[in-house]
Amino acid sequence: MSALIADAVDPLIVERLKKMGIRADVKPGISREELLKVVGDYNILIFRGRLKIDKEVIDAGRNLKILARYGVGLDNVDVEYAVKRGISVVNAPNAPARSVAELTIGLMFAVARRIPLLSTKVKAGEWPKGKYVGIELFGKTLGVVGFGRIGKAVAQAARGLGMDILAYDVIDVKDEVEKIGGRQVSLEELLRRSDVISLHVPLTPATYRLLNDERLALVKDGAIIINTSRGEVIDHEALLKHLDRLWGVGLDVLPEEPPRSETLRQLISHEKVVVTPHVGSETFEAMRRLAEELADNIEEVVKRVL
């Protein structure tokens, strides 16, 4: 058996594949055009979020048995079509949770205290002491939209900072939220009452532009919005419209990565916006956990199916 690794991964996964008797070709950054030419030679394709694994790629992979997403989200994969073709789809949903949660908390602090803005001005030779007074997170209400692994980890960390917790989820998570002293509420109540709103939902038809103009209008003046889930969860044109009345926004994800549209360029250049290039899971620890978890899941499929 052979595997094509199309993106940068922890070397451990190559070692694990070798122990399974699987030859791995590592081609990080391979273009879509090149992928379409060579993917038919492999049984396993390992990839991150950069490539769109659609019907065309799946059809080109005539010998594919496993699609392995080195990460959590599967929104760049046509899972339904792959399964119809008899291809197993695996990912690593547990591994990045702690790293994404820590980045989320970091973005909260960065926005609340204007840290990147102040740093940029000092490095440019200014000394803006007294010009940008920040706000504390202690005593504020955090609204967590999506109370899965990452949302729960963010809420737990925020409780340690002295924040009150509200949570919204499409399933009943009341007991889990109450264990950390929080309360499950409707999305509308969360948006109205939260001082900080943090998004942790997968991208689905139901969550596409979940924060649209109508819902953003519910958010209180001076609130902070953090998104480390998927860029398409927010209507960014509407966000730009509301930005001046918000305290600020922290974004690790955008609907275009890198951003190309005028709206996104205008948004991320605003001094109230802190932006990072989709690096929530990019810590050495998370990368190692991703490799371990994904290798375990690949091995399970190999033993069960192949």
C-alpha positions in Angstrom: 0.0 0.0 0.0 1.1 3.6 -0.6 0.1 7.0 0.8 0.5 10.5 -0.5 0.9 13.2 2.1 -0.1 16.4 0.4 0.6 18.9 3.2 3.1 19.5 6.0 2.6 17.0 8.8 4.5 15.8 11.9 7.1 13.2 10.8 5.6 10.8 13.3 2.8 9.9 10.9 5.4 8.7 8.3 7.0 6.5 10.9 3.6 5.1 11.9 2.7 4.4 8.3 6.0 2.6 7.7 5.3 0.3 10.7 2.0 -0.6 9.0 3.9 -1.5 5.9 2.6 1.6 4.0 5.0 3.6 1.8 4.5 7.3 2.2 5.4 9.9 -0.4 5.6 13.4 1.2 4.8 16.2 -1.2 3.7 19.2 1.0 2.2 22.0 -1.0 1.4 19.9 -4.1 -0.8 21.8 -6.5 -4.3 20.6 -7.4 -3.2 20.1 -11.0 -0.3 17.8 -9.9 -2.5 16.0 -7.4 -5.0 15.1 -10.1 -2.1 13.6 -12.1 -0.7 11.4 -9.4 -3.4 10.6 -6.9 -4.5 7.6 -8.8 -1.3 5.9 -7.8 -2.1 5.9 -4.1 -4.4 4.1 -1.7 -4.3 6.7 1.0 -4.4 10.5 0.7 -3.4 12.6 3.7 -4.2 16.3 3.6 -5.1 19.4 5.6 -7.6 22.2 4.7 -5.7 23.7 1.8 -7.0 21.3 -0.9 -10.6 20.8 -2.0 -11.1 17.0 -2.1 -14.1 17.1 -4.4 -15.6 14.7 -6.9 -12.9 15.4 -9.5 -10.1 14.5 -7.1 -11.9 11.5 -5.8 -12.6 10.2 -9.3 -8.9 10.7 -10.2 -8.0 8.6 -7.1 -9.0 5.4 -8.7 -7.1 3.3 -6.2 -8.0 5.4 -3.1 -9.2 3.5 0.0 -8.8 6.1 2.7 -9.0 9.9 2.8 -7.3 11.2 5.9 -7.9 14.8 7.0 -5.0 16.0 9.1 -7.2 18.1 11.3 -10.8 18.4 12.5 -13.1 19.9 9.8 -14.3 17.9 6.8 -15.9 20.8 5.0 -13.3 20.6 2.2 -14.2 17.0 1.5 -17.1 15.6 -0.4 -17.6 13.0 2.2 -20.9 11.7 0.8 -19.4 11.0 -2.6 -16.3 9.4 -1.1 -18.4 7.0 0.9 -20.5 6.1 -2.1 -17.2 5.2 -3.9 -16.3 2.9 -1.0 -13.6 5.2 0.4 -13.2 5.6 4.2 -12.9 9.2 5.5 -11.1 9.7 8.7 -9.9 12.8 10.7 -8.5 13.7 14.1 -11.2 15.6 15.9 -9.7 15.5 19.4 -6.1 16.5 18.9 -6.2 20.2 18.3 -8.8 21.2 20.9 -6.4 22.5 23.5 -4.3 24.5 21.0 -7.4 26.1 19.4 -8.9 26.9 22.8 -5.6 28.6 23.9 -5.5 30.7 20.7 -9.1 31.7 21.3 -8.3 33.0 24.8 -5.2 34.7 23.4 -7.3 36.5 20.8 -9.7 37.6 23.5 -6.8 39.3 25.4 -5.3 40.7 22.2 -8.5 42.4 21.3 -9.4 43.5 24.8 -6.1 45.2 25.4 -5.3 46.2 21.8 -2.0 44.3 22.1 -1.0 44.0 18.4 -1.9 47.6 17.7 0.1 48.9 20.7 3.1 46.6 19.7 3.0 47.9 16.1 3.0 51.5 17.2 5.8 51.1 19.7 7.9 49.3 17.1 7.2 52.2 14.7 8.7 54.6 17.1 5.5 55.9 18.8 4.8 55.7 22.5 0.9 55.6 22.6 0.6 55.3 26.4 -2.9 56.4 27.5 -4.2 56.5 23.9 -5.7 53.0 23.8 -7.2 52.1 27.2 -8.2 48.4 27.3 -10.9 46.4 29.1 -10.7 43.4 31.5 -12.1 40.0 30.8 -12.7 39.4 34.5 -16.4 39.7 35.3 -17.5 39.7 31.7 -20.0 37.3 30.1 -18.6 34.9 27.5 -21.1 33.5 25.1 -19.8 30.2 23.6 -21.5 29.3 20.3 -21.0 25.5 19.9 -20.2 23.6 23.0 -18.1 20.7 21.6 -14.6 19.9 22.5 -13.1 23.3 21.7 -16.0 25.3 23.0 -16.0 23.5 26.3 -12.2 24.0 26.7 -12.6 27.7 26.0 -15.4 28.0 28.6 -13.4 26.1 31.2 -10.4 28.5 30.7 -12.6 31.5 30.7 -14.2 30.4 34.0 -10.6 30.4 35.4 -10.4 34.0 34.3 -13.5 34.9 36.3 -15.9 35.1 33.3 -19.5 34.1 33.4 -20.5 31.5 30.8 -23.5 31.3 28.5 -23.6 28.5 25.9 -25.6 27.8 22.8 -25.7 24.5 21.0 -28.2 22.7 18.7 -28.1 19.7 21.1 -28.8 19.6 24.8 -25.5 20.4 26.7 -27.2 21.8 29.7 -25.6 19.4 32.2 -22.1 20.0 30.7 -22.5 23.7 30.8 -23.8 23.7 34.4 -20.9 21.6 35.6 -18.6 24.7 35.0 -21.2 27.1 36.4 -22.6 28.2 33.1 -26.1 28.2 31.5 -27.4 27.0 28.1 -29.5 29.6 26.4 -30.9 30.4 23.0 -28.6 31.9 20.3 -30.6 35.2 20.5 -30.2 35.5 24.2 -26.5 34.7 24.0 -26.0 37.4 21.4 -27.9 40.0 23.4 -26.2 39.3 26.8 -22.6 38.4 26.0 -19.7 40.8 26.3 -17.5 38.3 24.4 -18.9 35.9 21.7 -16.7 33.0 20.6 -17.7 30.8 17.7 -16.9 27.0 17.7 -19.3 25.4 15.2 -18.6 23.3 12.1 -19.4 24.7 8.7 -22.8 23.3 7.6 -25.7 24.7 5.6 -27.2 25.7 9.0 -24.1 27.5 10.2 -23.2 29.3 6.9 -23.3 33.0 7.8 -24.8 32.1 11.2 -23.8 35.6 12.3 -25.6 37.6 9.6 -26.7 41.2 9.7 -29.9 40.5 11.6 -28.1 38.5 14.3 -25.1 40.9 14.5 -27.7 43.7 15.2 -28.5 41.8 18.5 -25.0 42.0 19.7 -24.5 44.7 22.3 -22.3 47.8 21.7 -18.8 47.3 22.9 -18.8 43.5 22.6 -16.0 41.3 21.3 -16.4 38.6 18.6 -13.9 35.8 18.2 -14.0 33.3 15.4 -11.6 30.3 15.4 -14.1 27.9 13.7 -14.7 28.6 10.0 -14.7 31.9 8.1 -18.0 31.3 6.4 -19.8 31.3 9.7 -19.8 35.1 9.7 -21.2 37.5 7.0 -18.1 39.7 6.8 -19.8 42.5 4.9 -22.3 42.7 7.8 -19.5 42.5 10.3 -17.7 45.4 8.7 -21.0 47.4 9.0 -21.2 46.8 12.7 -17.5 47.0 13.5 -17.4 50.6 14.7 -19.8 50.0 17.5 -18.0 46.8 18.7 -15.0 46.8 21.0 -13.2 44.6 18.5 -12.9 41.3 16.6 -10.4 38.4 16.7 -10.3 36.2 13.6 -8.2 33.1 12.9 -10.3 32.1 9.9 -11.6 33.9 6.8 -13.9 32.8 4.0 -11.0 33.5 1.6 -7.5 32.3 2.8 -5.5 34.4 1.9 -8.0 37.2 1.8 -8.6 38.8 -1.7 -11.9 40.7 -1.6 -12.0 44.4 -0.9 -14.4 43.8 2.0 -12.0 41.4 3.7 -9.0 43.6 3.1 -10.8 46.6 4.6 -12.0 44.5 7.6 -8.6 43.0 8.5 -6.8 46.4 8.2 -9.1 48.0 10.7 -7.4 48.7 14.0 -10.1 47.0 16.0 -9.4 43.7 14.2 -6.8 41.1 15.2 -6.2 38.5 12.6 -4.1 35.3 12.4 -3.7 33.0 9.4 -5.7 30.0 10.4 -3.2 28.7 12.9 -5.4 27.4 15.7 -4.0 23.9 15.6 -0.4 25.0 14.7 1.5 24.1 17.9 4.1 21.4 18.1 2.0 19.6 20.7 -1.2 19.6 18.6 0.7 18.5 15.5 2.1 15.5 17.3 -1.3 14.6 18.7 -2.8 15.0 15.2 -0.3 12.6 13.8 -0.9 10.1 16.6 -4.7 10.3 16.4 -4.8 10.2 12.6 -2.4 7.3 12.4 -4.5 5.4 14.9 -7.6 6.0 12.8 -5.9 5.0 9.6 -4.6 1.8 11.2 -8.1 0.9 12.4 -9.4 1.2 8.9 -6.5 -0.8 7.4 -7.1 -3.6 9.9 -10.9 -3.6 9.5 -11.3 -3.1 5.8 -8.1 -3.7 3.8 
